[in-house]
Each structure stands twice: as structure tokens, then as C-alpha cells.
């Protein structure tokens, strides 16, 4: 009975006091602060180690196809045969992808906590030649200087390290996606085959990595583990449960999936941005965005990639 009353109260509150979408000043202020923070910390961090992200990253390309590796449970449905196919092409992992057996050709490093560094330390032998791309709001505020001297973090000195400067779009932004993307193009932030000074981030990491892949000149961008049906991860299930326990990884439901799909926050959900990017990139450069399997909120709007060709 108490739960029913709470549900009714919440629905009435949403009707009477709907979540406000973007306040222009707040959204613009957020973009400016984050962008300037990443710009300044990128330059400072190169004094410790690494370089600003530039066309130099293109030297690591070996294919015109890239697989973006997310952490949804559908990752566990990818067969060994498909992993062999993915290995023939380029791939990019991020966040806690470290715990998966598959080693991507590039890695986006965002969380500078001890847990992440401990995982990296244990996996170092598999990643010692992998290019690392450092990004994110935490990096904008803190840079890497606070971890200099950490023996785990020092391992990065043996890897190619690049600092990515985001052009962050507020998660509550309600500007039509096509208008936003055309705005980025007008600013020179949407070239195909060339890394610009800043890379637009639309709502979440996925939007950022799609644009990064486009700037790197890929013709086929394949999304893996971008389920968005729940807050579950591939490590919540076998064969990764023991690994999850070892590193005390986040439990099911701890992450807020609504951050990516809640329309009260903004009508521009992650699926909306992905579809807009898919249409724009295909029209501009014949770039195709697809998914690795059907277990995602993006299906059937985004087609399944054919690994048989």
C-alpha cells in the first residue's frame, strides 16, 4: 500500500512539476567549464607523459571497421568465432572493459580510482602496447597529476598515451540533434579522417566514441554491448562473476540507466543521438553504424552487422 501511494505521488509530482530541460545559461556554462578544464589539464598532463590527441593516433589503424565495446550483458552472447572476426579489425574498449578476456586495439581511460588502476596493473602484460586515450569530466577537474607517482599509474609510461579534449553537451540539452551536429560541423569538429581540436560528446561515452571513430576515418562503426535495457553488466553473469567479486565491481542496478534513456531529462536520449549520427554520417561520408546483435534498445532502428562478408 505504501509503495502504491509513493508511485502515485511520484506520478503526480512529475505531472505538476515536470523535470526541467536545459537552462541555456547552465548548459553553456557547463560546456565552457568542462571544455576549458580538459584543454588546460591536457596540456599540463603532457608535461608528465603523453601527447594531445591528434592525427598521430591514425597510425594505429589497421582496418576501415571499428568495434566499440560496451559493458552490457549481450557481450557474453558474442561467440568465439565473432571475436576472431573482431580481432581482425580495430576495436576500442572503455571503463571496466579491462576485466574482459578480449584485448582491444585502443582503450579509453576515464576512471582514476584505485580499483581501476589495480585492474590495469593485473592486466598490464596484455595491454603494454595498447594506445590509451584519457578523457572525461574527472580528468577536466583533476588531470593526472594527483596520481603521478602511483606505481600502477606509472605503468602507463610504457604505453602510447593521448589526451582527448571533449566538447561536452549537457545531458539535459533538448536542442534537436541534427541542429547540434550541423553546429559541430560549422565549428570544424566533424571532419572525416582527421582529428579536430575537440571531439563532441553527446549525452554519454557512446556518443563521444562514435564521433571519435568518425574523425579517425572509419567507414563502419559497430556497437557491441550497448544494451540499455537495464543497468546490468556482462560481469554480472558467468564467466565473469568471480572477476567481479575479485575487484568488487558495481552490482546490478547501481548504475542509473535512466541517465541515458530518461526522456524527462531530455528528449535527446542516447538512442536518439545514435540514430541522428547514423543518418548524418552516412549522408556525409557513407559511414555505416550498426550493432553486433539484436539485444539492444537500438534494434531494429540500427541494423545488425554482417560478419559473413
C-alpha positions as CSV (number, residue, x, y, z in Angstrom):
1,X,0.0,0.0,0.0
2,X,2.8,2.4,0.9
3,X,4.6,1.6,-2.4
4,X,1.4,2.3,-4.3
5,X,0.9,5.7,-2.6
6,X,4.6,6.6,-3.4
7,X,4.1,5.6,-7.0
8,X,1.0,7.8,-7.3
9,X,2.7,10.7,-5.6
10,X,5.7,10.4,-7.9
11,X,3.5,10.4,-11.0
12,X,1.5,13.5,-9.7
13,X,4.8,15.3,-9.0
14,X,6.1,14.6,-12.5
15,X,2.8,15.9,-14.0
16,X,2.7,19.0,-11.8
17,X,6.4,19.7,-11.6
18,X,8.0,18.2,-14.7
19,X,11.7,17.9,-14.9
20,X,13.1,21.0,-16.4
21,X,15.2,20.5,-19.5
22,X,18.2,22.6,-20.3
23,X,18.6,26.0,-18.8
24,X,20.6,27.7,-21.5
25,X,23.0,29.5,-19.2
26,X,23.6,26.4,-17.1
27,X,24.2,24.2,-20.1
28,X,26.5,26.7,-21.8
29,X,28.4,27.3,-18.5
30,X,28.8,23.5,-18.1
31,X,30.3,23.2,-21.6
32,X,32.7,26.1,-21.2
33,X,33.9,24.9,-17.8
34,X,34.4,21.3,-18.9
35,X,36.0,22.2,-22.2
36,X,38.4,24.7,-20.7
37,X,39.3,22.2,-17.9
38,X,40.1,19.4,-20.3
39,X,42.1,21.7,-22.5
40,X,44.2,23.0,-19.6
41,X,44.7,19.6,-18.0
42,X,45.6,18.0,-21.3
43,X,48.5,20.5,-21.8
44,X,49.6,20.1,-18.1
45,X,49.5,16.3,-18.4
46,X,51.8,16.2,-21.4
47,X,54.5,17.6,-19.1
48,X,54.2,14.3,-17.2
49,X,53.7,12.0,-20.1
50,X,51.8,11.6,-23.4
51,X,50.6,13.9,-26.1
52,X,47.4,15.7,-27.1
53,X,45.2,13.6,-29.3
54,X,46.0,14.3,-32.9
55,X,46.2,12.6,-36.3
56,X,49.1,10.6,-34.8
57,X,46.5,8.2,-33.4
58,X,45.7,7.2,-37.0
59,X,49.0,5.2,-37.2
60,X,47.3,2.5,-35.1
61,X,44.5,1.9,-37.7
62,X,44.6,-1.4,-39.5
63,X,41.1,-1.5,-40.8
64,X,38.2,0.6,-42.0
65,X,35.9,-1.1,-39.4
66,X,35.9,-0.4,-35.7
67,X,34.0,-2.2,-32.9
68,X,33.1,0.0,-29.9
69,X,33.0,-2.3,-26.8
70,X,30.4,-1.5,-24.2
71,X,29.6,-3.4,-21.0
72,X,26.0,-4.7,-21.5
73,X,25.2,-8.4,-20.8
74,X,24.9,-9.1,-24.6
75,X,28.7,-9.0,-24.7
76,X,28.5,-12.6,-23.3
77,X,26.5,-13.7,-26.4
78,X,29.3,-12.9,-28.8
79,X,30.7,-16.2,-30.0
80,X,34.4,-17.1,-30.2
81,X,34.1,-17.1,-34.0
82,X,32.8,-13.5,-33.9
83,X,35.6,-12.4,-31.5
84,X,38.1,-13.8,-34.0
85,X,36.5,-11.6,-36.7
86,X,36.5,-8.6,-34.4
87,X,40.2,-9.2,-33.7
88,X,41.0,-8.8,-37.5
89,X,39.7,-5.3,-37.3
90,X,40.0,-2.3,-34.9
91,X,38.3,-2.0,-31.5
92,X,38.1,0.3,-28.6
93,X,37.3,-0.6,-25.0
94,X,36.5,1.8,-22.2
95,X,35.7,2.0,-18.4
96,X,35.8,-1.6,-16.9
97,X,36.4,-3.4,-20.2
98,X,39.8,-4.3,-18.7
99,X,38.3,-7.4,-17.0
100,X,37.1,-9.0,-20.3
101,X,39.4,-11.5,-21.9
102,X,39.4,-9.7,-25.3
103,X,42.1,-7.1,-25.6
104,X,41.0,-4.2,-27.8
105,X,43.3,-2.3,-30.1
106,X,42.7,1.0,-28.2
107,X,41.5,1.9,-24.8
108,X,39.7,4.9,-23.4
109,X,40.8,5.5,-19.8
110,X,38.4,7.6,-17.6
111,X,38.2,6.5,-14.0
112,X,41.3,7.3,-12.0
113,X,40.4,5.3,-8.9
114,X,42.5,2.6,-7.2
115,X,40.2,-0.2,-8.3
116,X,40.7,0.7,-12.0
117,X,44.5,1.0,-11.5
118,X,44.7,-2.3,-9.7
119,X,42.9,-4.0,-12.6
120,X,45.2,-2.3,-15.1
121,X,48.2,-3.5,-13.1
122,X,46.9,-7.1,-13.2
123,X,46.2,-6.9,-16.9
124,X,49.3,-4.9,-17.8
125,X,51.1,-7.8,-19.7
126,X,48.1,-7.9,-22.1
127,X,47.9,-4.1,-22.6
128,X,51.6,-3.0,-22.6
129,X,51.4,-1.9,-26.3
130,X,47.8,-0.6,-26.3
131,X,47.3,3.1,-27.1
132,X,45.5,4.8,-24.2
133,X,43.2,7.8,-24.7
134,X,42.4,9.7,-21.5
135,X,39.2,11.8,-21.3
136,X,36.3,12.7,-19.1
137,X,34.8,15.2,-16.6
138,X,37.0,13.9,-13.8
139,X,40.1,14.5,-15.9
140,X,38.8,18.0,-16.7
141,X,38.8,18.8,-13.0
142,X,41.8,16.9,-11.7
143,X,44.1,15.9,-14.6
144,X,46.6,13.1,-13.9
145,X,49.0,15.0,-11.7
146,X,47.3,13.8,-8.5
147,X,48.2,10.2,-9.4
148,X,51.8,10.8,-10.5
149,X,54.0,8.5,-8.5
150,X,51.3,5.8,-8.1
151,X,53.2,2.6,-9.2
152,X,50.2,1.3,-11.1
153,X,49.6,4.5,-13.0
154,X,53.3,4.8,-13.8
155,X,52.9,1.7,-15.9
156,X,51.2,4.0,-18.5
157,X,54.6,5.4,-19.3
158,X,55.3,2.4,-21.4
159,X,52.1,2.9,-23.5
160,X,51.3,5.5,-26.1
161,X,49.1,7.9,-24.2
162,X,46.9,10.6,-25.7
163,X,44.7,13.2,-24.1
164,X,41.3,13.7,-25.7
165,X,39.6,17.1,-25.3
166,X,35.8,16.8,-25.3
167,X,33.2,19.3,-26.4
168,X,30.6,18.2,-23.8
169,X,26.9,18.6,-24.5
170,X,24.8,18.8,-21.3
171,X,22.7,15.6,-20.7
172,X,19.6,17.8,-20.4
173,X,20.2,19.5,-23.7
174,X,17.0,19.5,-25.8
175,X,18.3,21.1,-29.0
176,X,17.4,19.0,-32.0
177,X,20.3,16.6,-32.7
178,X,20.6,17.4,-36.4
179,X,21.0,21.1,-35.5
180,X,23.7,20.2,-32.9
181,X,25.6,18.1,-35.3
182,X,25.4,20.7,-38.0
183,X,26.7,23.2,-35.4
184,X,29.6,21.0,-34.7
185,X,30.4,20.8,-38.4
186,X,30.3,24.6,-38.6
187,X,32.9,24.7,-35.8
188,X,35.1,22.2,-37.7
189,X,34.5,19.4,-35.2
190,X,33.1,16.8,-37.6
191,X,35.8,16.0,-40.1
192,X,36.1,12.5,-41.5
193,X,39.6,11.1,-41.3
194,X,41.1,14.0,-39.3
195,X,41.2,14.6,-35.5
196,X,39.9,18.0,-34.6
197,X,40.9,20.0,-31.5
198,X,37.8,19.0,-29.6
199,X,35.5,15.9,-30.0
200,X,31.8,16.3,-29.3
201,X,30.3,14.2,-26.6
202,X,26.6,13.6,-26.9
203,X,24.9,12.6,-23.6
204,X,27.3,9.7,-22.9
205,X,30.6,8.0,-23.7
206,X,29.0,6.2,-26.7
207,X,28.2,9.5,-28.5
208,X,31.8,10.6,-27.9
209,X,33.3,7.3,-29.2
210,X,31.1,7.3,-32.3
211,X,32.3,10.8,-33.2
212,X,35.9,9.8,-32.4
213,X,35.6,6.8,-34.7
214,X,34.2,9.1,-37.4
215,X,37.1,11.5,-37.0
216,X,39.5,8.6,-37.3
217,X,38.1,7.9,-40.7
218,X,36.4,4.5,-40.1
219,X,33.7,3.6,-42.7
220,X,32.0,1.0,-40.5
221,X,31.3,1.6,-36.8
222,X,29.9,-1.4,-34.9
223,X,28.4,-1.1,-31.4
224,X,28.8,-4.0,-29.0
225,X,27.2,-4.4,-25.6
226,X,25.2,-1.1,-25.8
227,X,22.1,-2.8,-24.5
228,X,20.4,0.0,-22.5
229,X,17.6,-2.3,-21.4
230,X,18.8,-2.3,-17.8
231,X,21.8,-1.4,-15.6
232,X,23.3,-5.0,-15.8
233,X,26.8,-5.6,-17.0
234,X,28.5,-8.5,-18.6
235,X,30.4,-9.1,-15.4
236,X,27.1,-9.8,-13.5
237,X,27.0,-13.2,-15.3
238,X,29.2,-16.1,-16.0
239,X,32.0,-16.4,-16.8
240,X,32.9,-13.1,-15.1
241,X,31.3,-13.3,-11.7
242,X,34.5,-14.4,-9.9
243,X,36.3,-11.5,-11.6
244,X,33.6,-9.1,-10.5
245,X,34.0,-10.4,-6.9
246,X,37.8,-10.1,-7.0
247,X,37.7,-6.4,-7.9
248,X,34.4,-5.6,-6.1
249,X,32.8,-4.2,-9.3
250,X,29.5,-2.3,-9.3
251,X,26.4,-4.5,-8.7
252,X,23.4,-4.8,-10.9
253,X,21.2,-1.7,-10.8
254,X,23.8,0.5,-9.1
255,X,24.4,2.5,-12.3
256,X,21.5,4.7,-13.4
257,X,20.4,3.5,-16.8
258,X,18.0,6.4,-16.9
259,X,20.9,8.7,-17.4
260,X,21.0,7.5,-21.0
261,X,17.3,6.8,-21.7
262,X,15.2,9.1,-19.5
263,X,13.1,11.4,-21.7
264,X,12.2,13.6,-18.8
265,X,15.9,14.5,-18.6
266,X,15.9,15.3,-22.3
267,X,14.1,14.0,-25.4
268,X,17.7,13.5,-26.8
269,X,18.3,10.1,-25.3
270,X,21.4,8.1,-26.3
271,X,19.4,6.1,-29.0
272,X,18.1,9.3,-30.4
273,X,21.6,10.7,-30.7
274,X,22.9,7.4,-32.2
275,X,20.2,7.4,-34.9
276,X,20.9,11.1,-35.7
277,X,24.7,10.4,-36.0
278,X,24.0,7.3,-38.1
279,X,21.9,9.4,-40.6
280,X,24.3,12.3,-40.7
281,X,27.5,10.3,-41.1
282,X,26.0,8.1,-43.8
283,X,24.8,11.1,-45.8
284,X,28.1,13.0,-45.4
285,X,30.7,10.2,-45.9
286,X,28.8,6.9,-46.4
287,X,29.8,5.8,-42.9
288,X,27.7,2.9,-41.6
289,X,26.7,2.4,-37.9
290,X,25.5,-1.0,-36.9
291,X,25.2,-3.3,-33.9
292,X,26.7,-6.7,-33.2
293,X,23.5,-8.4,-32.1
294,X,19.8,-7.6,-31.5
295,X,19.9,-7.4,-27.7
296,X,20.0,-3.6,-27.6
297,X,17.5,-0.8,-27.4
298,X,18.9,0.4,-30.7
299,X,17.4,-2.6,-32.5
300,X,15.7,-2.6,-35.0
301,X,16.4,1.0,-35.9
302,X,20.1,0.2,-36.2
303,X,20.9,-2.9,-38.3
304,X,22.9,-5.9,-37.2
305,X,26.4,-6.0,-38.7
306,X,27.1,-8.8,-41.1
307,X,30.2,-10.7,-40.2
308,X,29.9,-13.1,-43.1
309,X,31.4,-10.8,-45.7
